[in-house]
Every structure is written in structure tokens, then in C-alpha cells.
Amino acid sequence: MKNLSLALALSLALPTAFAAESDAQRVQQVLPQITAWRRDIHQHPELSNREVRTSALVAAELKKLGYTVRTGLAHTGVTGVLIGGKPGPKLAIRADMDALPVTEQVDVPFASKATGVYQGKTVGVMHACGHDAHTAMLLGLAEIFAGMKSALPGRVMLIFQPAEEGAPQGETGGAPQMVKDGVFADFKPDAIFGMHVVSTMNVGTVGVRAGGAMASSDTFRIVVHGRQSHGALPWKGIDPIVTAAQIVVDAQTIVSRQLDINSNPAVVTFGIFNGGQRFNIVPETAELQGTVRTFDEGMRKQALTSLRNIAEHVAAANGATVETQIPLSADSSNPVNYNDPPLTARVRASLETAIGKDHVVESPRWTASEDFPYFGLGAHAPSVYFFVGSTPAGEDAATAPTNHSPKFFLDEGALDIGARAMLQAALDYLGHGVDH
């Protein structure tokens, strides 16, 4: 079993001469509670749009601390607003709450045994992406902010978001739905912060990048309609499987031959290929689903247009027809997670104050995506999103089980590092106004 001690040797070895030593002490005081919350939420994970227990816990804690609380945003979302005792800007900080349809394979005493229903099937449920840690750390910051309310400049909104991993089929949810539901109707933030624990860095390291930090994402669906025939007599039909296979192969030229990947990376991935039910029957249809990831809006539009053209022309060349949903829907797409450069420079300075300059790195661009950008777009406010290492010291982060893996392991030292980093960034921003 992994060592789950709260007193991480690494965190003790980090620089102690912080500009705001009292802030580090504040985090240490609430760290046992942050850890308890994280373990409780981890043991009771809930799928997207089903975060009923988690949101109730969050709302109850915020109300106890004196926050003005709203519930029911995007079904199970919660916000808490605290007005500081001194004038200052408005800052929003977001954490996500949902878990994944993954059966946990990590040997910890608070491992999830939960199950849920996903796409009509009973599945294991696990916090395989670290949202339990995000929620617990933000609750810890809520307690710290409340404890220093009279000295706190400005106003703080804490956003606890459901369904970051995507709403169930046929439902809406997540950040775009919170915006539609008026999350900023009574609170217009001047800036928005977010963070994510990642296995690709060791505990004690925080990464941040100005500009495009995470890719946009678009989900697509392509259905090829052919004509059924006996497998021994394929010339009597139109084979949708062969046609769909050609679409998959030809779509690889979008990235390799059509997009300027010298300027920005891009990805076109097919994750679903369904067709046929019997080995000797050419089926009537075949279905493809996948995702497109880009860092530039022009490249995004070009990739989606090219994918549609390839699907239509390959189908026509084979005598088939094609039905395309590219993208699948507006709610299935996420914008580029863009960090405002001037604000990012300020936040990076805060991170260096919190954990030491040598422990803050520039993150590489990540082709994973997030719906966090919808908050900045919805509020017309700059945002910054940074990453907190979660792989234990001494382990190779490059080979550690990734986020979304059933073996994803979060070293709880990340709770201390993440909370200190976000607290420092928040207090520095509130204390220096909105001159971004």
C-alpha cells in the first residue's frame, strides 16, 4: 500500500522562506480537514450530473462558513460568495466534482466500491481524474477565506461544478450549462482561476503556461449507409465497413498533410467503430465516433470541414451515403483553455512565492481538453488554469498511471501544494486589484 501520511517528506523539504508564511500556516491548519474531505468524496464518487451527495456536502459546509450559497446550477452545481471586509476586485475560483465510469484498482483504505449506471450499463465509479482533490482543496480555501473575512479585500466566488467529464447522453451539464443558468448573474468576476492535479508531474511541482494551455475538443459522429448483402456476394451490396475504414485512413491526412502543425499541434482520433452483427453478412450501416483537438480556431474549422469532406466524398466514391454530425453538438465541444498572458505572469509569480521558484515549471501544451474556458467566456473575464503534480516523489511521472486510469494514484502531498499555490495566487490577486 502506498504511504498516505499527511506529513510528506517532500513538502517539508520545500523552501520555507515564503513571503507569506502565515498563508502556508493557514493551509497546514486546515490540511487534515482537506484530507478528510478528499478521502470521503473519493470513497463516495458520483458520475456527471449525479453529484447529489457531493453537492449537498459542499453546500452544507459553505453555509456553515457564512457564504451566500446557490444550488441547482446545471442540476447539481453549487456556488458560494464571500464579501471581504476591505474593498478589492472580484475573483472566481472553480473546482469540478464529478467522477468517471472506472473501476478502481488502487490499494488504499478509502478506495471506491461504488457503482453507477453509464450508457445503460452498471459500471464501477472512481475519482480517476482527481476531482475529489479539487473539491476538497477549494473547501479548504473556503474555510481559510472565511477565517480572514474582515481582512480579505474584494469578493470571492467559489464554483463547484458538476459534469466536467461530460453530461450523460441526452442531457446538458457542466460549465456551459452553469453559464446558461446564470452563474454570473449577480457576481461578475474580474478574473477566474482553476487548477488540476496531474500524474505527469511529481508532487511539489506546479506547472503553468501562458496562452493555449489545453486544446479545444470536438466530438464527431459519422454513420455510413450502405446496402446489405451476403458476405459471400459482396458485389450485390455496398459495404459500409470498407467505406468507413477508408474514411478512418484518409482522415489521418488531415493532420499529416493539411494542417500547419509547425505552428500548433492537432489530433484527429477515432475511438468508436461499430458495424455488423454476423461474420458473413455485409451490414446496412457502420458508425464512427471520435474527437478533434486543436489550439487554433482556424485550424479547428479546417479540420472539421476536411473531416466532413472526406466522409462525404469517400462514401460517394463507394456508392454509399453518409450522415455526419461534425461536431456532434454545441454542448459536446470545448474551447481552447487559454491563459491570459499578463494575468498568467502575475499568477506564476504567486506560485513561485508559495512553493519556490525552482518548483514552478512551464507546462507543455496538453491536447486534453476542459470545459473551464466557458466560465471566462461567459464572464468576459481573463482566466488562468494551472497544474499540480500528484505522482509521489521518486517515481517516474512519465510512466505513472495517467488521469482516467483505474490505477490513477494521487499522493496527498498534492493537497498541501495545490492549496498553498491557489491561496497565494488568490490573495495576491485580491490584494493588487484588476490592473491586468
C-alpha positions in Angstrom: 0.0 0.0 0.0 1.2 3.5 -0.8 2.3 5.7 2.0 -0.6 8.1 2.7 1.0 10.1 5.6 -0.1 13.7 5.6 3.4 14.8 6.5 5.1 14.4 3.2 8.9 14.5 3.3 9.0 16.4 0.1 6.7 19.2 1.2 8.8 19.6 4.3 11.9 19.9 2.1 10.5 22.7 0.0 11.6 26.3 0.7 10.3 27.7 3.9 11.2 31.4 3.5 7.9 32.4 1.9 6.8 36.0 1.5 3.5 35.0 3.2 4.5 32.4 5.8 1.2 32.8 7.5 -0.6 31.6 4.4 1.3 28.4 4.4 0.4 28.0 8.1 -3.2 28.6 7.3 -3.2 25.7 4.9 -1.4 23.5 7.4 -4.2 24.2 9.9 -6.9 23.0 7.5 -5.0 20.3 5.8 -6.3 17.5 8.0 -9.8 18.5 7.1 -9.0 18.9 3.4 -7.6 15.3 3.5 -10.6 14.0 5.3 -13.0 15.6 2.8 -10.9 14.2 -0.1 -11.0 10.7 1.3 -14.7 10.9 2.0 -15.5 12.2 -1.5 -13.1 9.6 -3.1 -14.9 6.8 -1.3 -18.3 8.1 -2.5 -17.8 9.1 -6.1 -20.7 10.2 -8.3 -21.0 10.3 -12.1 -21.6 13.5 -14.1 -25.0 15.2 -13.3 -25.4 12.7 -10.4 -23.2 14.6 -7.8 -26.1 14.8 -5.3 -24.2 13.7 -2.2 -21.1 15.7 -3.1 -23.0 18.9 -3.8 -25.0 18.6 -0.6 -21.8 18.2 1.4 -20.3 21.3 -0.3 -23.4 23.4 0.2 -23.7 22.5 3.9 -20.0 23.4 4.5 -20.3 26.7 2.7 -23.4 27.7 4.6 -21.7 26.8 7.9 -18.9 29.2 7.0 -21.2 32.1 6.2 -21.1 32.1 2.4 -24.1 33.1 0.3 -24.9 29.8 -1.4 -26.7 28.9 -4.6 -27.5 25.4 -5.5 -29.1 23.6 -8.5 -27.0 25.3 -11.2 -26.5 22.9 -14.0 -28.5 20.4 -11.9 -26.1 19.8 -9.1 -23.7 22.8 -9.2 -23.0 24.9 -6.1 -21.6 28.4 -5.7 -20.6 30.3 -2.6 -19.9 34.0 -2.4 -18.0 35.7 0.4 -17.7 39.5 0.7 -14.4 40.6 2.3 -14.0 43.3 4.8 -12.0 45.5 2.5 -12.5 46.9 -1.0 -11.0 45.0 -3.9 -11.7 43.0 -7.1 -14.0 40.0 -7.6 -12.3 36.7 -8.1 -14.0 33.3 -9.0 -12.2 30.0 -8.3 -13.6 26.8 -9.8 -13.4 23.1 -8.8 -15.1 20.2 -10.5 -16.9 17.4 -8.6 -17.7 14.5 -10.9 -16.1 11.1 -11.1 -15.7 8.6 -14.0 -17.2 5.3 -15.0 -14.0 3.5 -14.0 -13.5 0.6 -11.5 -10.8 1.5 -9.0 -7.6 -0.7 -8.9 -5.7 1.3 -6.2 -4.9 -0.2 -2.9 -6.0 2.5 -0.4 -8.3 2.1 2.6 -10.8 4.6 1.1 -10.9 3.0 -2.3 -14.2 3.4 -4.1 -16.6 0.4 -4.2 -19.3 2.5 -5.8 -21.2 1.6 -8.9 -23.4 3.6 -11.2 -25.3 3.5 -14.5 -23.4 4.7 -17.5 -24.9 4.4 -21.0 -27.4 1.9 -19.7 -24.8 -0.3 -18.1 -23.8 -0.8 -14.4 -20.2 0.3 -14.0 -17.7 1.0 -11.3 -17.3 4.6 -10.4 -14.0 6.2 -9.4 -12.4 9.6 -8.9 -9.8 8.7 -11.5 -9.1 12.3 -12.5 -8.6 13.9 -9.1 -11.8 16.0 -8.9 -12.2 14.8 -5.3 -8.9 16.6 -4.6 -10.1 19.8 -6.4 -13.3 19.9 -4.4 -11.6 19.2 -1.1 -8.9 21.9 -1.7 -11.5 24.5 -2.6 -13.5 23.7 0.5 -10.3 24.2 2.5 -9.8 27.6 0.9 -13.4 28.4 1.7 -12.6 27.9 5.3 -9.4 30.0 5.1 -11.2 32.9 3.4 -14.0 32.8 5.9 -11.5 32.9 8.8 -9.9 36.1 7.4 -13.1 37.7 6.1 -12.6 41.0 7.9 -9.1 41.4 6.4 -10.0 40.0 3.0 -10.0 42.5 0.1 -12.7 42.2 -2.5 -15.1 39.4 -3.1 -14.7 35.7 -3.8 -17.0 33.3 -5.6 -16.2 29.6 -5.2 -17.7 27.5 -8.1 -18.2 23.8 -7.6 -19.0 22.4 -11.0 -20.7 19.2 -12.0 -20.2 17.2 -15.2 -16.8 18.4 -16.3 -16.3 14.9 -17.8 -19.4 15.5 -20.0 -23.1 15.2 -19.4 -24.8 11.8 -20.0 -26.2 11.3 -23.4 -29.4 13.3 -23.9 -28.6 15.7 -21.0 -26.9 19.0 -20.7 -24.5 20.0 -18.0 -21.1 21.2 -17.0 -19.6 24.7 -17.3 -21.7 25.8 -20.3 -24.9 24.9 -18.5 -23.8 26.7 -15.4 -23.2 29.8 -17.5 -26.7 29.4 -19.2 -28.2 29.0 -15.7 -26.8 32.4 -14.7 -23.9 31.5 -12.5 -22.6 35.1 -13.0 -26.0 36.8 -12.9 -25.2 38.5 -9.6 -21.4 38.2 -9.5 -19.3 39.5 -12.4 -15.7 38.3 -11.7 -12.7 40.3 -12.8 -10.7 37.0 -13.1 -11.2 33.3 -12.8 -8.8 30.7 -11.5 -8.7 26.9 -11.8 -6.3 24.1 -11.2 -6.0 20.4 -11.9 -3.9 17.6 -10.3 -1.9 15.6 -12.9 0.1 12.4 -12.8 2.6 13.7 -15.4 4.4 15.7 -12.7 5.7 14.8 -9.2 4.4 16.2 -6.0 6.0 19.5 -5.2 5.9 20.7 -8.8 3.3 23.1 -10.3 3.0 23.9 -14.0 1.5 26.9 -15.8 1.6 28.2 -19.3 0.6 31.5 -20.9 -1.7 31.2 -24.0 -3.2 27.9 -25.1 -2.7 25.5 -22.2 -5.2 22.8 -23.2 -6.7 22.0 -26.6 -10.2 22.6 -27.8 -12.2 19.4 -28.3 -14.9 18.5 -30.7 -16.7 15.2 -30.7 -18.0 13.8 -34.0 -20.2 11.0 -35.3 -20.3 9.6 -38.8 -22.8 7.0 -40.0 -22.1 5.3 -43.3 -25.2 3.9 -45.1 -24.6 1.0 -47.5 -26.6 -1.9 -48.8 -26.8 -5.2 -47.1 -25.7 -8.4 -48.8 -24.4 -11.9 -48.1 -20.8 -11.8 -47.2 -20.1 -14.3 -49.9 -21.6 -12.0 -52.5 -20.3 -8.5 -51.6 -20.8 -7.2 -55.1 -24.6 -7.4 -54.5 -24.3 -4.8 -51.8 -22.5 -1.6 -50.8 -20.1 -2.3 -47.9 -20.3 0.4 -45.2 -17.4 -1.3 -43.2 -14.9 -0.9 -46.0 -16.1 2.6 -46.7 -15.9 3.5 -43.0 -12.4 2.0 -42.9 -11.3 4.2 -45.8 -12.7 7.3 -44.0 -10.6 6.4 -41.0 -7.4 6.0 -43.0 -8.0 9.1 -45.2 -8.8 11.3 -42.2 -5.2 10.8 -41.0 -4.1 13.1 -43.8 -5.9 16.0 -42.1 -3.2 16.3 -39.5 -0.3 15.0 -41.6 -0.9 16.8 -44.8 -3.5 19.6 -44.4 -2.8 21.4 -41.1 0.2 23.5 -40.3 1.4 21.5 -37.3 4.6 23.6 -37.3 2.6 26.3 -35.7 0.2 24.3 -33.5 -0.4 20.6 -32.8 -3.6 18.9 -33.7 -5.2 15.5 -33.2 -7.9 13.5 -35.0 -8.8 10.3 -33.2 -11.4 7.7 -33.9 -12.5 5.9 -30.7 -15.6 4.0 -31.9 -16.1 1.8 -35.0 -19.3 -0.2 -34.9 -20.7 -2.2 -37.8 -22.3 -5.5 -38.4 -23.5 -8.4 -36.2 -22.5 -11.5 -38.1 -19.3 -12.6 -39.8 -20.9 -13.4 -43.1 -23.3 -10.5 -43.6 -22.4 -7.2 -45.1 -24.3 -4.8 -42.9 -26.5 -1.9 -43.8 -24.6 0.7 -41.7 -21.4 1.4 -39.9 -20.8 4.0 -37.3 -17.7 6.0 -36.4 -17.1 8.4 -33.4 -14.1 10.3 -32.4 -12.6 13.6 -31.4 -10.7 16.5 -32.9 -8.2 18.5 -30.8 -6.7 21.9 -31.8 -5.2 25.0 -30.3 -6.2 27.4 -33.0 -9.7 28.3 -34.2 -8.8 28.5 -37.8 -7.2 25.0 -37.7 -10.2 23.7 -35.8 -12.6 24.9 -38.5 -10.3 23.5 -41.2 -10.1 20.1 -39.5 -13.8 19.8 -39.1 -14.5 20.8 -42.7 -11.9 18.4 -44.0 -13.3 15.6 -42.0 -16.8 16.2 -43.4 -15.5 16.4 -46.9 -13.5 13.2 -46.6 -16.5 11.4 -45.2 -18.9 12.6 -47.9 -16.6 12.0 -50.9 -15.2 8.6 -49.8 -18.8 7.5 -49.2 -19.9 8.8 -52.7 -16.9 7.1 -54.3 -18.1 3.8 -52.9 -21.7 4.3 -53.7 -22.7 4.8 -50.1 -24.2 7.7 -48.4 -23.1 9.3 -45.1 -24.7 11.1 -42.2 -22.4 13.4 -40.3 -22.6 15.2 -37.0 -19.3 17.2 -37.1 -19.3 18.4 -34.4 -21.8 16.2 -32.6 -23.4 19.2 -30.9 -22.5 22.6 -29.5 -22.5 21.1 -26.0 -20.0 18.4 -27.0 -17.3 20.9 -27.8 -14.9 22.7 -25.6 -12.9 25.9 -26.5 -9.1 26.2 -26.1 -8.2 26.6 -22.4 -6.5 29.9 -22.9 -4.4 31.5 -20.1 -4.4 35.3 -20.3 -0.7 36.1 -20.6 -0.4 39.2 -18.3 -2.6 37.5 -15.7 -0.6 34.3 -16.0 2.7 36.2 -15.4 1.2 37.5 -12.1 -0.1 34.1 -11.1 3.2 32.5 -11.8 4.9 34.9 -9.5 2.5 34.0 -6.8 3.1 30.3 -7.4 6.8 30.9 -7.0 6.2 32.7 -3.8 4.1 29.8 -2.5 6.3 26.8 -3.2 9.6 28.2 -4.5 10.7 29.3 -8.0 12.5 26.0 -8.7 9.3 24.1 -8.2 7.2 26.1 -10.8 7.7 25.0 -14.5 6.2 25.9 -17.8 3.6 23.3 -18.7 3.8 21.8 -22.2 0.7 22.2 -24.3 -1.7 19.4 -23.4 -4.1 18.0 -26.0 -6.5 17.0 -23.4 -9.4 19.5 -23.0 -11.5 21.1 -20.3 -14.8 23.0 -20.2 -13.3 25.5 -17.7 -12.9 28.1 -20.6 -16.7 28.6 -20.7 -16.5 30.4 -17.4 -14.1 33.0 -18.8 -16.1 33.4 -22.0 -19.3 33.6 -20.0 -18.0 36.3 -17.6 -15.9 38.1 -20.3 -13.1 37.8 -17.8 -9.4 36.7 -18.1 -8.6 33.3 -16.6 -5.7 31.2 -15.5 -5.5 27.4 -15.1 -2.5 25.6 -13.7 -1.4 22.1 -13.0 -0.4 20.4 -9.7 1.8 17.3 -9.7 0.3 14.3 -8.0 2.8 11.4 -8.6 4.9 10.5 -5.5 8.4 11.8 -5.3 10.9 9.2 -6.5 8.5 7.7 -9.0 8.8 8.3 -12.7 5.9 10.6 -13.6 6.4 9.8 -17.3 5.3 6.2 -16.7 2.8 6.7 -13.8 -0.8 5.7 -14.4 -2.4 8.6 -16.1 -5.5 10.6 -15.1 -8.6 8.5 -16.1 -6.7 5.2 -15.4 -8.2 2.8 -12.9 -4.7 2.9 -11.3 -4.5 6.7 -11.0 -3.0 7.5 -7.6 -2.9 10.9 -6.0 -0.2 11.4 -3.4 -1.9 13.5 -0.8 1.0 15.9 -0.6 -0.6 17.4 -3.7 -3.4 18.7 -1.4 -0.9 20.9 0.5 0.9 22.1 -2.6 -2.3 22.8 -4.6 -4.0 24.6 -1.7 -0.9 26.8 -0.9 -0.5 27.6 -4.6 -4.1 28.7 -5.1 -4.3 30.5 -1.8 -1.3 32.6 -2.7 -2.5 33.3 -6.2 -5.9 34.4 -4.9 -4.7 36.6 -2.1 -2.1 38.3 -4.3 -4.7 39.0 -6.9 -7.3 40.3 -4.5 -4.7 42.5 -2.9 -3.4 44.1 -6.1 -6.6 44.9 -7.9 -7.6 44.3 -11.5 -4.9 46.1 -13.4 -4.4 43.1 -15.8 
